[in-house]
Amino acid sequence: MPHFLRYLTTQLHQQVPGGLVLWYDSVVSSGQLKWQNELNEHNRVFFDSCDGFFTNYNWQEAHLERMQGQAGERQADVYVGVDVFARGNVVGGRFETNKAALGEGPR
């Protein structure tokens, strides 16, 4: 799958200048669906094969800290999801969604 993603990214760049291919964190290198809530060694191969990366919304502050190392100089290519409905163990949500943006979550 990473080879296809790399091919898709290359083809998109040729056909659609400025186009971006983004990947979601839930598929791991084995091809299984396993939400990670972060960029890590299990899904990094996909990040390396496209333009950007979305995380699942169930992250905690520790996930963000680990992702800084994983993303390296491409930190601006990682997009962090926020669950405004506050399902599960999330930072903020509902009328406190701003807490996720302010980094007021569990560590």
C-alpha positions as a Markdown table, in Angstrom:
| # | Residue | x | y | z |
|---|---|---|---|---|
| 1 | Met | 0.0 | 0.0 | 0.0 |
| 2 | Pro | 2.8 | 2.5 | 0.6 |
| 3 | His | 4.0 | 2.0 | -3.0 |
| 4 | Phe | 0.5 | 2.8 | -4.3 |
| 5 | Leu | 0.3 | 5.9 | -2.0 |
| 6 | Arg | 3.6 | 7.2 | -3.2 |
| 7 | Tyr | 2.5 | 6.6 | -6.8 |
| 8 | Leu | -0.8 | 8.3 | -6.2 |
| 9 | Thr | 1.0 | 11.3 | -4.7 |
| 10 | Thr | 3.4 | 11.6 | -7.6 |
| 11 | Gln | 0.6 | 11.3 | -10.1 |
| 12 | Leu | -1.5 | 13.9 | -8.3 |
| 13 | His | 1.4 | 16.4 | -8.2 |
| 14 | Gln | 1.9 | 16.0 | -12.0 |
| 15 | Gln | -1.9 | 16.3 | -12.8 |
| 16 | Val | -3.0 | 18.8 | -10.2 |
| 17 | Pro | -0.3 | 21.4 | -9.3 |
| 18 | Gly | -0.6 | 22.2 | -5.6 |
| 19 | Gly | -2.7 | 19.1 | -4.9 |
| 20 | Leu | -2.1 | 17.2 | -1.7 |
| 21 | Val | -2.5 | 13.6 | -0.6 |
| 22 | Leu | -3.2 | 13.2 | 3.1 |
| 23 | Trp | -3.3 | 9.9 | 5.1 |
| 24 | Tyr | -5.3 | 9.1 | 8.2 |
| 25 | Asp | -3.4 | 7.4 | 11.1 |
| 26 | Ser | -5.7 | 4.4 | 11.4 |
| 27 | Val | -4.0 | 2.0 | 8.9 |
| 28 | Val | -0.8 | 0.5 | 10.1 |
| 29 | Ser | 2.1 | -0.9 | 8.0 |
| 30 | Ser | 0.6 | -4.4 | 8.1 |
| 31 | Gly | -2.5 | -3.0 | 6.4 |
| 32 | Gln | -4.7 | -3.6 | 9.4 |
| 33 | Leu | -7.1 | -0.9 | 10.7 |
| 34 | Lys | -5.9 | 0.1 | 14.2 |
| 35 | Trp | -6.4 | 3.6 | 15.4 |
| 36 | Gln | -3.1 | 5.1 | 16.6 |
| 37 | Asn | -4.1 | 8.6 | 17.7 |
| 38 | Glu | -0.6 | 9.7 | 16.6 |
| 39 | Leu | 2.1 | 9.4 | 14.0 |
| 40 | Asn | 4.3 | 6.6 | 15.1 |
| 41 | Glu | 6.5 | 3.7 | 13.9 |
| 42 | His | 3.4 | 1.7 | 13.0 |
| 43 | Asn | 2.1 | 4.2 | 10.4 |
| 44 | Arg | 5.2 | 6.2 | 9.6 |
| 45 | Val | 5.7 | 4.5 | 6.2 |
| 46 | Phe | 2.5 | 6.1 | 5.0 |
| 47 | Phe | 3.5 | 9.6 | 6.2 |
| 48 | Asp | 6.7 | 9.2 | 4.3 |
| 49 | Ser | 4.8 | 8.3 | 1.1 |
| 50 | Cys | 2.4 | 11.3 | 0.9 |
| 51 | Asp | 2.1 | 15.0 | 1.6 |
| 52 | Gly | 0.4 | 15.0 | 5.0 |
| 53 | Phe | -1.1 | 13.1 | 7.9 |
| 54 | Phe | -4.3 | 13.3 | 10.0 |
| 55 | Thr | -4.4 | 11.9 | 13.4 |
| 56 | Asn | -7.5 | 10.3 | 15.0 |
| 57 | Tyr | -9.1 | 12.6 | 17.6 |
| 58 | Asn | -8.4 | 10.5 | 20.7 |
| 59 | Trp | -4.9 | 11.8 | 21.3 |
| 60 | Gln | -3.4 | 13.0 | 24.5 |
| 61 | Glu | -0.6 | 15.5 | 25.1 |
| 62 | Ala | 2.0 | 12.6 | 25.3 |
| 63 | His | 1.0 | 11.7 | 21.7 |
| 64 | Leu | 1.7 | 15.2 | 20.5 |
| 65 | Glu | 5.1 | 15.2 | 22.2 |
| 66 | Arg | 6.1 | 11.8 | 20.6 |
| 67 | Met | 4.8 | 13.0 | 17.2 |
| 68 | Gln | 7.3 | 15.9 | 17.2 |
| 69 | Gly | 10.2 | 13.4 | 17.0 |
| 70 | Gln | 8.4 | 11.2 | 14.4 |
| 71 | Ala | 7.6 | 14.2 | 12.1 |
| 72 | Gly | 11.0 | 15.8 | 12.4 |
| 73 | Glu | 11.2 | 18.8 | 10.0 |
| 74 | Arg | 7.7 | 17.9 | 8.6 |
| 75 | Gln | 5.7 | 18.9 | 11.7 |
| 76 | Ala | 3.6 | 21.2 | 9.7 |
| 77 | Asp | 2.4 | 18.2 | 7.6 |
| 78 | Val | 0.7 | 16.6 | 10.6 |
| 79 | Tyr | -2.9 | 17.6 | 11.3 |
| 80 | Val | -4.4 | 16.8 | 14.7 |
| 81 | Gly | -8.1 | 15.9 | 14.8 |
| 82 | Val | -10.3 | 17.3 | 17.5 |
| 83 | Asp | -13.6 | 15.6 | 18.6 |
| 84 | Val | -16.1 | 18.4 | 19.2 |
| 85 | Phe | -18.6 | 15.8 | 20.4 |
| 86 | Ala | -16.2 | 14.6 | 23.2 |
| 87 | Arg | -16.5 | 10.9 | 22.6 |
| 88 | Gly | -14.1 | 8.8 | 24.6 |
| 89 | Asn | -11.0 | 10.1 | 26.4 |
| 90 | Val | -10.4 | 13.3 | 24.5 |
| 91 | Val | -9.0 | 16.8 | 25.2 |
| 92 | Gly | -11.8 | 19.3 | 25.3 |
| 93 | Gly | -15.0 | 18.8 | 23.4 |
| 94 | Arg | -18.4 | 20.2 | 23.3 |
| 95 | Phe | -18.2 | 23.8 | 24.7 |
| 96 | Glu | -14.6 | 23.2 | 25.8 |
| 97 | Thr | -13.1 | 22.4 | 22.4 |
| 98 | Asn | -10.8 | 25.3 | 22.8 |
| 99 | Lys | -8.9 | 23.3 | 25.4 |
| 100 | Ala | -7.5 | 21.0 | 22.6 |
| 101 | Ala | -6.1 | 24.0 | 20.8 |
| 102 | Leu | -4.6 | 25.5 | 23.9 |
| 103 | Gly | -2.9 | 22.2 | 25.0 |
| 104 | Glu | -4.9 | 21.9 | 28.2 |
| 105 | Gly | -5.3 | 18.1 | 27.9 |
| 106 | Pro | -4.2 | 15.1 | 29.9 |
| 107 | Arg | -0.5 | 14.3 | 29.8 |
